[in-house]
Structures are given as structure tokens and as C-alpha cells.
């Protein structure tokens, strides 16, 4: 089941919704408006293929968690 991100057209609230089928009604959790635009989602990868953090890590590995867990 995909999770979609929405932006309410009435109150500008961002929210996520698990969508079982495309005919499912989407309503803003803040104002209950049914007018919402689907947004592009930003996601992270676990394989390190995306850009690495520019802040130094506390460990010696130089990756997101210092390299101790073998995520490199």
C-alpha cells in the first residue's frame, strides 16, 4: 500500500495518507477539506547511493553512522 503526501488547498496543511485504491476520498486532518493536491515525496535510501552528509561523524568510518554497523 503506497503512502502519498498531500497539501491541503484550503489551509496549506501537509499530510500523509495510506491509499488502498485511487477512488478513496482524501480529507485534510486539520480542516476536513476534500481539496488536496498530491505532492512529490522525498525519500532516503539505505544503500548509501545518495549524497552523504556534509557534517563529520563521531566514528572513524566517515559515513552516516560512523561505519560501526557495516552500512558502508
Backbone bond lengths (Angstrom), bond angles and torsions (degrees), N, CA, C in turn:
res aa  C-N    CA-C-N  psi(-1)  N-CA   C-N-CA  omega(-1)  CA-C   N-CA-C  phi
1 X - - - 1.449 - - 1.526 109.34 -
2 X 1.307 116.98 121.85 1.465 119.35 -179.20 1.527 112.50 -77.04
3 X 1.318 114.81 148.63 1.462 121.64 173.62 1.523 106.32 -105.04
4 X 1.323 116.67 124.85 1.452 122.31 179.40 1.521 110.10 -108.65
5 X 1.321 116.09 147.95 1.453 121.80 174.71 1.521 108.06 -102.95
6 X 1.328 115.80 138.38 1.460 122.39 -177.94 1.522 110.65 -127.87
7 X 1.326 115.46 157.52 1.454 123.35 171.67 1.520 106.74 -125.58
8 X 1.339 115.69 121.23 1.462 120.53 -179.56 1.526 109.25 -67.67
9 X 1.325 117.07 129.28 1.461 121.85 -179.65 1.524 112.23 -72.99
10 X 1.333 117.79 -20.03 1.465 121.21 -177.81 1.532 113.68 -92.13
11 X 1.336 118.23 -44.57 1.473 119.94 -174.98 1.526 114.08 -118.36
12 X 1.328 118.64 3.91 1.475 124.59 177.82 1.526 113.87 62.15
13 X 1.316 118.40 25.35 1.458 121.92 175.96 1.520 109.16 -81.86
14 X 1.338 116.51 134.40 1.468 121.53 174.27 1.519 107.80 -94.28
15 X 1.339 115.92 136.20 1.458 120.21 178.59 1.516 110.14 -151.38
16 X 1.338 115.54 160.91 1.456 122.69 178.66 1.515 109.11 -112.46
17 X 1.316 115.36 152.59 1.462 120.22 -179.19 1.523 108.84 -148.19
18 X 1.325 116.86 132.20 1.466 121.02 171.29 1.507 106.94 -78.57
19 X 1.332 116.56 125.20 1.463 121.22 -175.58 1.523 109.07 -111.39
20 X 1.332 115.28 117.08 1.455 121.20 179.92 1.519 110.71 -83.15
21 X 1.329 117.00 -41.72 1.470 120.42 174.64 1.531 108.51 -143.10
22 X 1.310 115.37 157.87 1.472 120.74 -174.21 1.535 113.13 -68.65
23 X 1.319 118.99 -17.07 1.459 121.89 179.49 1.535 112.50 -85.86
24 X 1.318 117.05 -4.03 1.458 121.72 -179.59 1.529 110.48 -64.27
25 X 1.330 117.00 133.98 1.462 121.01 178.34 1.521 110.16 -73.91
26 X 1.322 115.93 136.73 1.456 122.65 178.18 1.518 107.33 -110.65
27 X 1.325 116.78 129.10 1.465 121.51 178.91 1.522 109.26 -130.39
28 X 1.302 116.26 140.22 1.464 122.58 178.15 1.535 109.29 -63.86
29 X 1.333 118.45 132.27 1.462 120.22 179.68 1.532 113.12 -71.75
30 X 1.336 117.42 -17.76 1.465 120.38 -178.57 1.532 112.06 -90.09
31 X 1.332 117.46 -51.31 1.470 120.40 -174.55 1.534 113.22 -112.29
32 X 1.308 118.05 -2.48 1.472 126.43 -179.77 1.526 114.54 63.66
33 X 1.336 117.30 14.64 1.460 121.09 176.28 1.525 109.55 -65.65
34 X 1.304 116.60 145.84 1.456 121.54 177.01 1.528 111.97 -97.97
35 X 1.340 115.99 9.46 1.462 121.16 178.19 1.523 108.58 -100.39
36 X 1.343 116.17 104.58 1.459 121.07 -179.57 1.520 109.12 -142.82
37 X 1.323 115.21 145.36 1.467 121.64 178.72 1.516 108.73 -106.02
38 X 1.319 116.33 135.27 1.454 120.67 177.41 1.530 108.51 -72.59
39 X 1.335 116.24 140.97 1.453 122.42 -177.41 1.528 110.16 -113.95
40 X 1.307 116.39 157.25 1.457 120.85 173.34 1.519 108.11 -74.45
41 X 1.321 117.06 133.15 1.457 121.50 -179.06 1.519 110.21 -88.67
42 X 1.317 115.16 145.45 1.457 122.12 173.15 1.514 106.26 -105.24
43 X 1.322 116.53 129.30 1.453 119.19 -177.49 1.517 109.85 -135.38
44 X 1.300 116.30 162.77 1.460 122.53 -179.94 1.521 109.09 -111.59
45 X 1.329 115.51 154.72 1.452 120.29 176.00 1.520 108.88 -109.29
46 X 1.307 116.55 152.02 1.460 121.40 -178.97 1.519 112.20 -95.20
47 X 1.335 118.15 -7.13 1.454 120.03 -175.18 1.524 113.60 -91.96
48 X 1.321 118.84 0.97 1.454 121.84 177.07 1.518 113.67 79.31
49 X 1.328 118.73 11.30 1.453 121.38 -178.29 1.519 112.28 -74.68
50 X 1.320 117.05 -20.74 1.460 120.02 179.69 1.522 110.07 -85.48
51 X 1.328 116.24 178.11 1.456 121.39 -178.32 1.520 110.87 -61.04
52 X 1.331 115.62 140.24 1.452 120.31 178.92 1.514 110.02 -84.47
53 X 1.305 115.75 158.86 1.458 122.11 179.29 1.518 110.51 -64.45
54 X 1.334 116.59 142.46 1.452 120.15 179.74 1.521 112.42 -88.19
55 X 1.347 117.13 -5.68 1.452 119.66 178.51 1.515 109.38 -90.70
56 X 1.328 117.96 140.52 1.459 119.57 -179.06 1.525 111.18 -68.35
57 X 1.315 115.86 144.65 1.455 120.06 179.52 1.513 109.63 -90.44
58 X 1.325 116.63 164.63 1.452 120.81 -178.46 1.520 112.25 -79.86
59 X 1.325 118.25 -19.64 1.455 121.25 -179.61 1.512 111.39 -93.56
60 X 1.316 116.30 -178.10 1.446 120.87 -177.06 1.511 114.29 -91.06
61 X 1.318 119.22 -4.84 1.453 120.88 -174.79 1.512 114.42 -80.16
62 X 1.309 118.48 -24.87 1.454 121.75 177.89 1.513 115.56 80.14
63 X 1.337 117.90 7.78 1.464 119.18 178.25 1.519 109.47 -104.70
64 X 1.305 116.51 -165.63 1.463 121.36 -173.90 1.523 113.30 -59.82
65 X 1.316 117.88 -31.03 1.468 119.24 -176.31 1.521 112.39 -122.82
66 X 1.316 118.46 11.86 1.459 120.22 178.66 1.493 115.17 92.15
67 X 1.319 118.56 -6.37 1.455 121.34 174.76 1.511 115.14 89.11
68 X 1.313 119.36 -4.60 1.457 121.37 -176.84 1.513 114.39 -70.51
69 X 1.312 117.52 -22.43 1.468 119.55 -175.92 1.524 112.74 -96.62
70 X 1.311 118.14 -2.13 1.453 120.41 179.80 1.499 115.02 82.01
71 X 1.342 117.47 20.19 1.463 120.07 -178.72 1.524 112.52 -78.70
72 X 1.297 118.07 -3.32 1.483 121.07 -177.57 1.488 110.73 -77.86
